[in-house]
C-alpha cells in the first residue's frame, strides 16, 4: 500500500466502491435510498459546486489501473451528473509485492510522475512510462524537467494522441489506452528508424505504422515520397 498523493483522476476510471458494493448503481447513486435526506445531500453537493465551481477531493483506492471510492460516492455521482470528465482525488495505491511486473510498472510510473510533474497520464501497461519519461525530459533539452515536460505534454503528446484517436488504431487495439498506442508507435520507429522523423507529419507516421503491420489505413497513401518511406519501413522489418 502506497500513498499516491493528490491527483486528477478520469471519472470513467472509477469503477467501483470499497464499502458500498451492491448499494449503488453505475452512477454511484443509492439504489434503495430515495428518502428526502439522501435527496437533500445530493442537492447540497450540486448547489455547492454551482456556487464554488469545484468539488472537494474524494478518497480513492487504486488497484491495477482502476479506482474504487473510499469516501466521496455522492461527489463522484454529482460529477457524473454534471458531465465532468475528471475529479480531484487523494489516492492510495495497492500493489502486490510478490508481483514483480506490477512492482516494476509502479516504479516506472512513480519515476515518470516525479520527474515530469504529470500525474493525469494513465497507461494500461505501465512499462510504457519509462519510454514516455525519456521522451518528456529530453523535450527541447530543457534543464527544468517539469517545464519542458509540460510543454511536451501539451505540444506533442496530446495533439498526437488526438490523431491516434482519429485513426483506426483504437479499434485494432481495444485493450489499450491511447497513451499505450503512442508508446507502441514510438518504440516501433525507435527500433527500425532510430526514432520518428521530425520532418514527417504524425498522421503519416501513424499510416506508416499501419502499413508496416498490415493494418488497413483510414485514408489512401497519396504521396510518392511517403510510399518510399513506407517501403523503407518494410525493408527494415524484413532485415530485422
Buried (B, 14 or more C-beta within 10 A) or exposed (E): EEEBEEBEBEBEBBEBBEEBEEBBEEEBBBEEEEEEEBEEBBEEBBEBBEEEEEBEBBBBBBBEBEBBBBBBBBBBBBBBBEEEEBBBBBBBBEBEEEEEEBEEBBBBBBEBBEBBBBBEBBBBBBBBBBBBBEBBBEBEEBEEBBEBBBBBBEEBBEEBBEBBEEBBBBEEBEEBBBBBBBBBBBEBBBEBBEEBEEEBEBBBBBBBBBBBEEBEBEEEBEEEEBEEBBEBBBEEEEEE
